[in-house]
Every structure is written in structure tokens, then in C-alpha cells.
């Protein structure tokens, strides 16, 4: 990333896009906290899946 500015910029764009997407998914699926943990495997994310089940956007093998 440090050698090529294009790779650094693409990485930033991808992160901003994902953050925005996760905020929208947080609205679509309240109770899962996507806007906070961005879908990463935090304890809050695991607990939400255990409490509410998987959504259509979850990988089916996420907790397996």
C-alpha cells in the first residue's frame, strides 16, 4: 500500500463504502449493531446472532 498511492486510495474507498453499507444494514436489521461493529466478529455481534438468529446477509457458516 505504501508503494502505490492507487492501492492506498482503493483501500480507503473500500473502507468508507463498507462503513456506509453497514450503517444502512444497521437500519434494516435493528438489534444486530452492524453500525457499531461493522460485521466483524465481536462478542456483541456473536451475541446478537445468538439472540436474533442469522439474517439473510449472514454467511450461513458464520458461527459453525
C-alpha positions in Angstrom: 0.0 0.0 0.0 2.8 2.4 0.8 4.5 2.0 -2.7 1.4 2.7 -4.8 -1.0 5.5 -4.0 -3.7 3.8 -6.0 -3.8 0.9 -3.7 -3.9 3.1 -0.7 -6.8 5.1 -2.2 -8.7 2.0 -3.2 -8.4 0.7 0.4 -9.8 3.9 1.8 -12.7 3.9 -0.7 -13.5 0.3 0.1 -13.5 1.0 3.9 -15.7 4.1 3.5 -18.1 2.1 1.3 -18.3 -0.8 3.8 -18.8 1.6 6.7 -21.7 3.3 4.9 -23.2 -0.1 3.9 -23.0 -1.4 7.5 -24.8 1.8 8.7 -27.6 1.1 6.3 -27.7 -2.6 7.3 -28.0 -1.4 10.9 -31.2 0.4 10.0 -32.5 -2.7 8.0 -31.7 -5.1 10.8 -32.0 -3.3 14.2 -30.7 -5.2 17.2 -27.6 -6.5 15.4 -25.4 -3.5 15.9 -23.9 -3.5 12.4 -23.4 0.2 12.6 -21.1 -0.3 15.6 -19.1 -3.5 14.9 -19.4 -3.3 11.0 -20.0 -7.0 10.8 -16.7 -8.0 12.4 -16.7 -11.0 14.8 -17.0 -9.1 18.1 -18.7 -10.5 21.1 -21.6 -8.1 20.5 -22.0 -9.5 17.0 -22.0 -13.1 18.2 -24.5 -12.3 21.0 -26.8 -10.6 18.5 -26.8 -13.7 16.3 -27.4 -16.0 19.2 -30.3 -13.8 20.3 -31.9 -12.9 17.0 -30.6 -15.6 14.6 -28.8 -15.0 11.4 -30.1 -12.5 8.8 -30.2 -13.1 5.1 -26.9 -11.2 4.8 -25.0 -13.5 7.2 -22.8 -16.3 5.8 -24.6 -19.5 6.7 -21.4 -20.9 8.2 -20.6 -17.8 10.3 -20.9 -19.4 13.7 -20.3 -23.0 12.7 
